[in-house]
Amino acid sequence: MPQHHSAGVQLPFITSTGFAHRGGVNLVSRHTIRSIAGKYGKLSTIVPQQKATEGTARAEYQVVKKKYTSKIKLNTWKHKSGRKKKAKEHEISENRSLLILELDPANPLPILSFPGTAAILKFWHSEMITNNFALNPDGDWYESIREDSAALHAMISVVGSIQTLHRGNKEGINELRHQAEAVRLINRQLTSKDGYLSDGVIAAAAVLVNQEALGDSFFRARVHMEGLAGMIEIRGGLENMKCRVVLKRIITYADFCFSSAWGQPLQFPTIRSLVSTCDTEGSDRFSDLRLKSAWSRGPRTSDLYGDIFDALELLHSITCRIVEAPTRNYDKTKLSNSIYLVEHQLCRMNSASISAVEPRCLDLAAPLAAAAHLFLHLGVRNIPANARRHRFLFHRLYMSLPQNLTLGSLGEAPRAGVVLLLWVYAIGAVNEADHIAYGIYLIQIKQSCLVLGVRCYAEFKDCIKDVLWMDPFCEEHMMRIWHNAEGGVIIPAEIGGAIRKGSEFACSEVDY
C-alpha cells in the first residue's frame, strides 16, 4: 500500500502526546527521549523532559478534533524553532501491538486517537471473537491495513460497535468519530488528482458496509456497497484483483452483510480460488430426511430442499472442525473457505421471495434456510444476537413457518422432521426483542417437545444437538429458552389467539 507522508519539516524524533499521568510513569520512554535529544542537540548535557499538561475534558476534545501534532522545543536548541505544519496523516495514537495505554514512539498508528480508542483496541485484541477465524485465517489482516488511516478508522469503528453490542450499551460517540474520519479520508482519496484506488480505501469501504449493516442503516450501507462495487469493477473484478486474499474475504463479507441484512441479491459471484480450496467434506447427518420426499409435497420444494440440506451438512462439518481445532492441526484456510461457501449459498436462498405452499404441506425449506443463516451468524461468526442486522432474517423465519400446526399433524411427521422443526423454533426464540413472535415460539417448542417425549433440558439439548449446536452461542441461549418454555414466562392471551387463528404464520413475500 502506498505510504502516507506528513507535510512540513521532519523532527529528529517523535515523542508521546498522551496525558500527563501516562507519560509520568514510563521511565523507558523518558530515558529514550533524553538519549535522542542529547544525540541531536548541539553541546547538550542533560535535557529535562517537558511536563505534559492536561486540560479540561472539553479543551482536550478540541485538541483531538484538530489532530494531535508534536511541536517540541528543547532547552538545548540554540536557534528559534519555526512553526511546523501539522501532520496530515501520521498522528500519534495508541499502539495496538503493545496493548497498553502508553504510546510507543517507535511504532505509532497513523491515525488520530480519540478518548476510548485504546479500550476498543484492547477489546479487538483480547476479547473479540467475532469472525476471528472466518475472515482472517492467516492472521495478516491487521498488518495489511495498519499503514492506511481510512481502513484503520473504519475497522476501529466496527470493532467499537461490536464491543457496544456485547456490553448491551447504546452506540457510543467513539465509533461515530472513527466512522466519520474513515468517510472523510475515503472521500479525500477519491477526489485526489491521482485518483488511485488503493487497497486501503477499498478495505475501508467494505468495512463500512459491515458497520452500517450492524446498525440496520440501509441507505448508508447501499451508498458504501455501490461505491465498493464500482471500485472493484475499476480494479478488474474481484476474481482478477491483485491484492491479499484477506482483502477479498473482507470484500465478500461486505457483500454477505448487505445481502443478509436486507434480503438483497449478491453483488459478486463466487470466487473460484476460494471455493476450489474449501473443505466440502460433509456427513450423512440429514440423509434420512433427504429420502422422505413425501413428507413435504410442494411444486418448488425439491431443489430448495437439496440445497438447504447441502448447506446444513456443510455447517455441521464446520462446527465439528471448530470444536476440533484446539486439539488438531486443522487447516484454518480451508475452514474459512467453507464458511465463505456456505454463506454464499445461504445468501442466495434467503434473497429469494418466500412462496406460499399448500396448508397441508409441512414445508420447512424456507424456515430452515433462514434458521441456518442465523445459526451461521450467531453460532459460527459470533455476531451478537442483539445486533439489528438480524432483523430481516428473524422476520423471514417467522413469516415462512408452517401454519395451523396441530399435535395430530406433528404426530404424523417423521421424528427427524419434528426435531428439525424444534431446532427452527429454538433459533427463532433467540430473538427476544419481538415479544409476540417469542411467545409463539415458546408455545410451539413446548408442543414439539410433547410430541417428541422431551421432558427435561438434557433431552431438549440432545434434540438441538441432533441438528446443529455451537458454543458459546447455544449454551447461552438454549437453557433460557427451555426454562421459559417450561413455564418461566407467562404467555399473553392474545398470543395464544394468534396461534389458534393461524394468522401470524401466513406466508407472504417480505418487502424491505
Phi and psi in degrees as a GROMACS rama.xvg file:
@    title "Ramachandran Plot"
@    xaxis  label "Phi"
@    yaxis  label "Psi"
@TYPE xy
-65.9412  143.624  PRO-2
-85.7951  142.214  GLN-3
-96.2822  139.11  HIS-4
-119.392  141.398  HIS-5
-77.5993  148.262  SER-6
-83.3342  158.777  ALA-7
93.5257  179.678  GLY-8
-73.2076  134.123  VAL-9
-80.5831  130.812  GLN-10
-77.3851  155.086  LEU-11
-61.6697  -28.542  PRO-12
-152.751  167.85  PHE-13
-122.218  134.394  ILE-14
-112.138  176.106  THR-15
-69.6673  150.439  SER-16
-123.598  24.9407  THR-17
-82.8924  -160.335  GLY-18
-83.567  161.6  PHE-19
-64.2061  -38.9766  ALA-20
-70.4858  -19.7114  HIS-21
-79.2913  -49.0647  ARG-22
-66.2809  -26.5455  GLY-23
-67.7555  -21.1884  GLY-24
-103.216  -4.62964  VAL-25
-92.4442  87.5633  ASN-26
-68.5062  -32.5999  LEU-27
-65.0361  -45.8118  VAL-28
-63.2329  -39.3601  SER-29
-62.5013  -43.1735  ARG-30
-65.6686  -39.5479  HIS-31
-63.3461  -42.3426  THR-32
-63.2258  -43.996  ILE-33
-64.0757  -39.819  ARG-34
-64.1591  -46.4555  SER-35
-68.8742  -36.56  ILE-36
-62.7807  -40.2574  ALA-37
-65.2114  -31.0989  GLY-38
-71.6843  -39.5026  LYS-39
-95.4838  -19.176  TYR-40
-79.9523  140.154  GLY-41
-79.6631  130.298  LYS-42
54.5564  35.3191  LEU-43
-83.9545  152.52  SER-44
-115.225  -112.627  THR-45
-99.2521  124.819  ILE-46
-99.9382  116.139  VAL-47
-68.9886  141.393  PRO-48
-77.451  135.657  GLN-49
-67.1919  141.594  GLN-50
-82.5418  129.59  LYS-51
-77.5527  150.663  ALA-52
-116.05  149.97  THR-53
-127.342  114.448  GLU-54
-85.3428  -167.093  GLY-55
-71.1073  168.9  THR-56
-63.1278  -37.8208  ALA-57
-68.8275  -42.5189  ARG-58
-64.697  -37.3248  ALA-59
-63.9713  -40.0369  GLU-60
-64.6185  -38.3062  TYR-61
-63.7118  -36.2179  GLN-62
-66.3578  -43.0135  VAL-63
-61.9351  -41.1602  VAL-64
-63.263  -34.3379  LYS-65
-87.1459  1.2153  LYS-66
78.2422  133.66  LYS-67
-69.3929  142.974  TYR-68
-149.496  137.858  THR-69
-87.3395  116.695  SER-70
-120.391  98.4941  LYS-71
-108.559  133.95  ILE-72
-126.965  111.483  LYS-73
-88.8566  148.719  LEU-74
-66.2538  -19.8589  ASN-75
-82.9803  -10.7295  THR-76
-72.1489  133.483  TRP-77
-95.9765  -3.8547  LYS-78
-123.545  160.164  HIS-79
-73.8039  136.467  LYS-80
-88.3914  124.215  SER-81
-72.8156  166.16  GLY-82
-73.3758  129.256  ARG-83
-95.8353  143.409  LYS-84
-70.7431  150.691  LYS-85
-68.2821  143.122  LYS-86
-71.295  137.716  ALA-87
-80.5655  -38.3925  LYS-88
-123.628  -40.4191  GLU-89
-86.7204  61.822  HIS-90
-73.8024  153.126  GLU-91
-79.9844  141.083  ILE-92
-149.821  172.586  SER-93
-63.7476  143.702  GLU-94
-92.6893  110.52  ASN-95
-63.2596  -32.6939  ARG-96
-65.1428  -27.5845  SER-97
-91.9318  -27.7885  LEU-98
55.6191  46.8292  LEU-99
-129.269  169.163  ILE-100
-81.1259  -7.13833  LEU-101
-81.8189  157.422  GLU-102
-97.1979  133.882  LEU-103
-93.1013  109.781  ASP-104
-60.6729  -26.7531  PRO-105
-82.5961  -15.3853  ALA-106
-148.889  61.4066  ASN-107
-82.329  158.721  PRO-108
-83.5429  146.708  LEU-109
-85.5279  43.0029  PRO-110
-136.237  162.271  ILE-111
-76.8594  129.56  LEU-112
-97.4183  132.533  SER-113
-106.186  161.884  PHE-114
-57.9291  125.701  PRO-115
101.717  -10.8865  GLY-116
-63.5599  -41.6915  THR-117
-60.9047  -39.5086  ALA-118
-65.7281  -37.8237  ALA-119
-65.3238  -43.297  ILE-120
-63.9338  -38.2125  LEU-121
-65.0742  -42.3102  LYS-122
-61.8113  -42.7658  PHE-123
-56.1911  -43.2864  TRP-124
-80.9881  -40.7289  HIS-125
-107.909  -18.5918  SER-126
-123.643  -32.1509  GLU-127
-71.6556  125.854  MET-128
-112.762  -1.31564  ILE-129
-63.3559  120.344  THR-130
57.6993  26.5567  ASN-131
-68.4685  -25.7016  ASN-132
-118.366  -16.9496  PHE-133
-70.2907  -34.2527  ALA-134
-108.187  -23.0467  LEU-135
-131.36  59.6463  ASN-136
-66.0247  -28.2146  PRO-137
-89.9507  -6.79475  ASP-138
70.1352  23.2452  GLY-139
-110.483  11.4069  ASP-140
-65.7504  -49.2584  TRP-141
-62.4601  -40.176  TYR-142
-63.5005  -31.4871  GLU-143
-77.6294  -17.5877  SER-144
-117.971  -3.16699  ILE-145
-65.4195  -20.7645  ARG-146
-98.414  3.25301  GLU-147
-113.091  118.325  ASP-148
-65.2387  -42.7019  SER-149
-63.0875  -46.4013  ALA-150
-64.8114  -39.7072  ALA-151
-65.7265  -45.4194  LEU-152
-59.4513  -43.4313  HIS-153
-63.511  -43.5334  ALA-154
-67.7601  -42.1076  MET-155
-63.6884  -34.38  ILE-156
-63.4436  -47.0224  SER-157
-71.3532  -34.7598  VAL-158
-64.2335  -40.2395  VAL-159
-62.2885  -37.7827  GLY-160
-65.7933  -40.8653  SER-161
-65.5134  -40.4581  ILE-162
-60.3279  -43.1288  GLN-163
-62.2189  -41.1579  THR-164
-65.4041  -42.1935  LEU-165
-61.108  -35.783  HIS-166
-91.2905  -1.76757  ARG-167
70.9198  23.589  GLY-168
-95.8176  168.901  ASN-169
-79.8038  160.232  LYS-170
-58.5053  129.555  GLU-171
-90.3823  168.295  GLY-172
-74.1739  -24.244  ILE-173
-63.1177  -42.7783  ASN-174
-62.8721  -40.1026  GLU-175
-66.968  -36.2635  LEU-176
-63.6181  -47.8875  ARG-177
-66.1649  -36.7952  HIS-178
-63.4176  -44.3032  GLN-179
-63.2457  -39.2611  ALA-180
-64.2799  -40.2414  GLU-181
-62.3736  -44.987  ALA-182
-62.6807  -42.9614  VAL-183
-61.4351  -42.9872  ARG-184
-70.5935  -35.3043  LEU-185
-62.792  -48.4735  ILE-186
-61.7734  -37.2768  ASN-187
-65.1057  -40.4655  ARG-188
-72.2489  -36.9439  GLN-189
-67.5945  -26.459  LEU-190
-99.4842  6.48262  THR-191
-73.188  165.152  SER-192
-67.59  -38.6434  LYS-193
-71.4587  -30.7203  ASP-194
65.666  21.284  GLY-195
-77.0364  131.093  TYR-196
-92.5983  94.5915  LEU-197
-75.8662  162.071  SER-198
-60.3733  -35.4358  ASP-199
-64.1148  -41.5882  GLY-200
-66.5117  -41.0824  VAL-201
-63.8755  -42.0696  ILE-202
-62.2683  -42.0708  ALA-203
-62.3596  -43.9751  ALA-204
-62.8451  -40.9451  ALA-205
-64.4922  -43.0497  ALA-206
-65.9418  -35.639  VAL-207
-67.7359  -28.7167  LEU-208
-61.5602  -45.0551  VAL-209
-60.3908  -42.875  ASN-210
-58.9886  -46.062  GLN-211
-71.4791  -31.4805  GLU-212
-66.2786  -39.2496  ALA-213
-57.5662  -38.4066  LEU-214
-93.684  4.75114  GLY-215
60.6148  41.261  ASP-216
-101.191  86.3868  SER-217
-63.4619  -48.143  PHE-218
-66.3865  -40.3351  PHE-219
-68.3711  -38.4507  ARG-220
-64.1256  -37.83  ALA-221
-65.0165  -38.8335  ARG-222
-60.6708  -46.8591  VAL-223
-65.847  -38.7333  HIS-224
-68.3856  -42.2161  MET-225
-65.8122  -39.6957  GLU-226
-64.2337  -40.5328  GLY-227
-63.5297  -44.6962  LEU-228
-60.9701  -39.4854  ALA-229
-65.2733  -39.6027  GLY-230
-62.7853  -43.2844  MET-231
-64.2561  -38.4203  ILE-232
-63.7328  -41.7522  GLU-233
-63.4658  -34.8122  ILE-234
-82.0419  5.96819  ARG-235
99.1287  10.4291  GLY-236
94.5348  153.053  GLY-237
-66.4704  -39.1872  LEU-238
-64.3569  -39.0247  GLU-239
-95.2825  -0.84664  ASN-240
-67.7313  130.199  MET-241
-87.2254  101.995  LYS-242
-164.423  176.434  CYS-243
-66.5381  150.009  ARG-244
-62.4507  -35.1045  VAL-245
-61.5855  -32.5167  VAL-246
-67.4069  -38.1025  LEU-247
-63.6574  -36.6013  LYS-248
-64.8465  -41.6261  ARG-249
-64.8404  -40.0763  ILE-250
-65.4372  -46.513  ILE-251
-66.3368  -32.6051  THR-252
-67.0709  -35.7316  TYR-253
-60.6942  -40.8344  ALA-254
-61.7026  -44.2108  ASP-255
-62.1205  -42.8151  PHE-256
-60.4287  -46.3921  CYS-257
-66.0522  -38.3827  PHE-258
-70.3292  -49.5813  SER-259
-74.9849  -25.068  SER-260
-76.6579  -26.5038  ALA-261
-137.164  12.0939  TRP-262
67.9294  30.1248  GLY-263
-87.8648  149.637  GLN-264
-66.4363  151.503  PRO-265
-67.1275  145.464  LEU-266
-86.1946  -31.6753  GLN-267
-117.16  141.457  PHE-268
-72.6529  172.919  PRO-269
-63.5592  144.429  THR-270
-88.7446  112.639  ILE-271
-59.7768  -36.6377  ARG-272
-64.9641  -27.6155  SER-273
-83.647  -43.7649  LEU-274
-65.8848  -36.3099  VAL-275
-69.0005  -18.4206  SER-276
-113.779  14.6852  THR-277
-87.5787  162.355  CYS-278
-90.8767  100.895  ASP-279
-95.4587  10.2643  THR-280
-67.9131  114.769  GLU-281
-105.343  -156.609  GLY-282
-137.066  179.998  SER-283
-105.394  32.1035  ASP-284
-60.9989  -35.9158  ARG-285
-113.765  19.482  PHE-286
-64.3989  -33.3236  SER-287
-63.3147  -40.2588  ASP-288
-72.5431  -29.4766  LEU-289
-61.3255  -33.9382  ARG-290
-81.0659  -17.9192  LEU-291
-91.1564  62.6729  LYS-292
-66.9294  -24.7501  SER-293
-70.4587  -16.9073  ALA-294
-66.2719  -34.509  TRP-295
-126.034  106.162  SER-296
-107.346  119.475  ARG-297
-163.898  159.12  GLY-298
-70.6155  -22.4342  PRO-299
-126.39  12.5861  ARG-300
-86.1114  -23.9704  THR-301
-63.2421  -49.2864  SER-302
-65.733  -43.8191  ASP-303
-64.9141  -36.8585  LEU-304
-63.4646  -40.6659  TYR-305
-61.0385  -42.0029  GLY-306
-66.7154  -43.5419  ASP-307
-69.3906  -35.8668  ILE-308
-70.3667  -32.8575  PHE-309
-60.9023  -42.9734  ASP-310
-66.0536  -40.0068  ALA-311
-64.652  -40.1502  LEU-312
-61.4893  -43.9026  GLU-313
-67.4945  -38.7598  LEU-314
-62.5577  -40.2698  LEU-315
-63.3862  -41.4029  HIS-316
-62.0283  -40.2047  SER-317
-63.8452  -44.932  ILE-318
-63.2729  -37.7867  THR-319
-64.2816  -41.571  CYS-320
-65.0784  -38.799  ARG-321
-65.5375  -42.3139  ILE-322
-64.9045  -37.5873  VAL-323
-80.4918  -16.5578  GLU-324
-54.3483  -42.7066  ALA-325
-64.165  -25.3828  PRO-326
-107.099  -10.4759  THR-327
-126.761  147.279  ARG-328
-83.5141  75.3374  ASN-329
-91.754  145.693  TYR-330
-70.3387  108.108  ASP-331
-66.0924  -29.561  LYS-332
-65.0409  -43.5514  THR-333
-62.548  -39.0359  LYS-334
-63.1433  -44.8692  LEU-335
-61.8234  -41.6374  SER-336
-66.0749  -34.57  ASN-337
-65.6153  -40.8485  SER-338
-63.2502  -40.8218  ILE-339
-59.7404  -46.428  TYR-340
-64.7069  -45.6072  LEU-341
-69.0339  -33.5467  VAL-342
-71.6106  -34.0437  GLU-343
-61.627  -41.8412  HIS-344
-64.148  -44.7286  GLN-345
-70.0296  -35.7389  LEU-346
-62.6158  -39.4586  CYS-347
-64.4449  -40.7445  ARG-348
-68.4275  -43.1737  MET-349
-86.9562  -2.05032  ASN-350
-92.9307  -6.92941  SER-351
-82.8954  156.755  ALA-352
-72.3113  154.343  SER-353
-85.7127  123.729  ILE-354
-98.2449  137.155  SER-355
-69.8163  145.558  ALA-356
-122.281  168.726  VAL-357
-64.3645  138.932  GLU-358
-57.8375  -29.0942  PRO-359
-76.9336  -9.54924  ARG-360
-91.9691  132.159  CYS-361
-91.3782  77.6461  LEU-362
-93.6341  114.164  ASP-363
-107.774  9.29737  LEU-364
-60.2673  -53.4136  ALA-365
-67.099  -47.2359  ALA-366
-64.8463  -32.7377  PRO-367
-64.6335  -40.1811  LEU-368
-63.9809  -43.058  ALA-369
-67.6827  -42.7383  ALA-370
-66.0795  -38.9832  ALA-371
-64.1045  -38.5901  ALA-372
-66.4682  -41.8114  HIS-373
-63.8672  -40.1933  LEU-374
-62.0042  -40.2243  PHE-375
-60.3338  -44.2672  LEU-376
-70.3543  -45.9783  HIS-377
-81.3518  -41.1041  LEU-378
-92.6262  -39.5173  GLY-379
-92.8047  -49.6545  VAL-380
-82.7311  -12.9135  ARG-381
59.2555  41.1724  ASN-382
-79.9614  132.688  ILE-383
-54.1043  138.839  PRO-384
-67.3655  -22.8008  ALA-385
-87.8746  7.46602  ASN-386
-69.3455  138.06  ALA-387
-68.9728  -16.1043  ARG-388
-64.9284  -17.1419  ARG-389
-83.3311  -7.64791  HIS-390
-59.6971  -40.8737  ARG-391
-63.2284  -47.5137  PHE-392
-67.2861  -38.1137  LEU-393
-63.1653  -41.7272  PHE-394
-67.11  -40.3552  HIS-395
-64.2371  -41.328  ARG-396
-60.8078  -47.0564  LEU-397
-61.4917  -42.9468  TYR-398
-76.4867  -17.0313  MET-399
-99.9138  0.879923  SER-400
-66.6047  148.345  LEU-401
-63.9222  145.279  PRO-402
-105.997  161.398  GLN-403
56.9952  39.9165  ASN-404
-76.4557  137.73  LEU-405
-125.479  167.742  THR-406
-61.5152  -33.3977  LEU-407
-66.333  -44.6395  GLY-408
-67.3327  -35.7844  SER-409
-68.5813  -34.9531  LEU-410
-66.9875  -25.5955  GLY-411
-81.8142  -17.0986  GLU-412
-79.5087  152.887  ALA-413
-62.5128  149.394  PRO-414
-56.6351  -41.8491  ARG-415
-60.6325  -33.7882  ALA-416
-69.0242  -39.1925  GLY-417
-67.5256  -35.9375  VAL-418
-62.9553  -41.8895  VAL-419
-59.8487  -44.0765  LEU-420
-64.2766  -40.6159  LEU-421
-60.4824  -41.444  LEU-422
-63.5873  -40.9458  TRP-423
-61.6731  -45.4548  VAL-424
-60.805  -40.8265  TYR-425
-64.8723  -40.4857  ALA-426
-64.9041  -41.6933  ILE-427
-63.4378  -34.1618  GLY-428
-72.9395  -7.12592  ALA-429
-64.1689  -27.9019  VAL-430
-83.7818  93.5914  ASN-431
-86.2373  -6.24809  GLU-432
-70.9991  -32.0782  ALA-433
-91.6769  97.7836  ASP-434
-67.1004  -36.9883  HIS-435
-64.3675  -51.8735  ILE-436
-61.9824  -38.7895  ALA-437
-62.5298  -43.9176  TYR-438
-63.5813  -39.293  GLY-439
-64.2961  -42.89  ILE-440
-60.2863  -41.9371  TYR-441
-63.6864  -40.4007  LEU-442
-63.9722  -43.9657  ILE-443
-69.1655  -33.3307  GLN-444
-63.9787  -44.4024  ILE-445
-63.3791  -40.2668  LYS-446
-65.9484  -42.3737  GLN-447
-65.7748  -38.8636  SER-448
-64.6944  -34.0387  CYS-449
-63.9957  -42.6917  LEU-450
-65.6852  -38.8925  VAL-451
-82.0245  -9.80021  LEU-452
75.1494  26.3242  GLY-453
-83.9363  124.09  VAL-454
-121.137  -8.63229  ARG-455
-145.668  168.995  CYS-456
-64.2452  -35.7356  TYR-457
-60.7535  -41.1221  ALA-458
-70.5977  -38.1487  GLU-459
-61.5777  -44.7191  PHE-460
-61.9577  -39.8968  LYS-461
-62.6543  -38.7202  ASP-462
-64.5886  -43.0454  CYS-463
-63.9728  -40.2484  ILE-464
-67.3467  -24.9711  LYS-465
-65.2113  -20.0901  ASP-466
-101.477  -83.6099  VAL-467
-145.365  136.96  LEU-468
-141.854  136.709  TRP-469
-148.771  123.553  MET-470
-91.0253  154.843  ASP-471
-84.5384  -3.30197  PRO-472
-59.7787  -51.5867  PHE-473
-67.7977  -45.1794  CYS-474
-62.0535  -34.58  GLU-475
-68.0281  -38.8097  GLU-476
-99.5918  -34.711  HIS-477
-68.5377  -35.9456  MET-478
-61.9186  -43.0575  MET-479
-67.8628  -38.8278  ARG-480
-62.8614  -43.7947  ILE-481
-62.7733  -45.7615  TRP-482
-59.928  -44.5894  HIS-483
-69.7318  -36.2339  ASN-484
-68.8349  -29.4585  ALA-485
-85.1674  5.42053  GLU-486
126.96  0.931305  GLY-487
-71.8454  -18.2038  GLY-488
-125.118  131.852  VAL-489
-84.5644  122.186  ILE-490
-83.8417  123.653  ILE-491
-59.0019  152.305  PRO-492
-63.8314  -34.0468  ALA-493
-66.3359  -26.2186  GLU-494
-71.105  -41.8397  ILE-495
-61.7028  -36.9538  GLY-496
-64.1732  -37.4235  GLY-497
-64.7136  -36.2688  ALA-498
-64.8105  -45.1772  ILE-499
-65.8258  -36.9708  ARG-500
-75.8859  -28.24  LYS-501
76.2374  5.51208  GLY-502
-69.8353  -28.8335  SER-503
-72.7868  -14.4229  GLU-504
-105.869  13.0373  PHE-505
-62.6817  125.529  ALA-506
-76.3628  132.79  CYS-507
-151.882  164.321  SER-508
-76.5857  130.83  GLU-509
-87.2867  125.111  VAL-510
-110.608  114.872  ASP-511
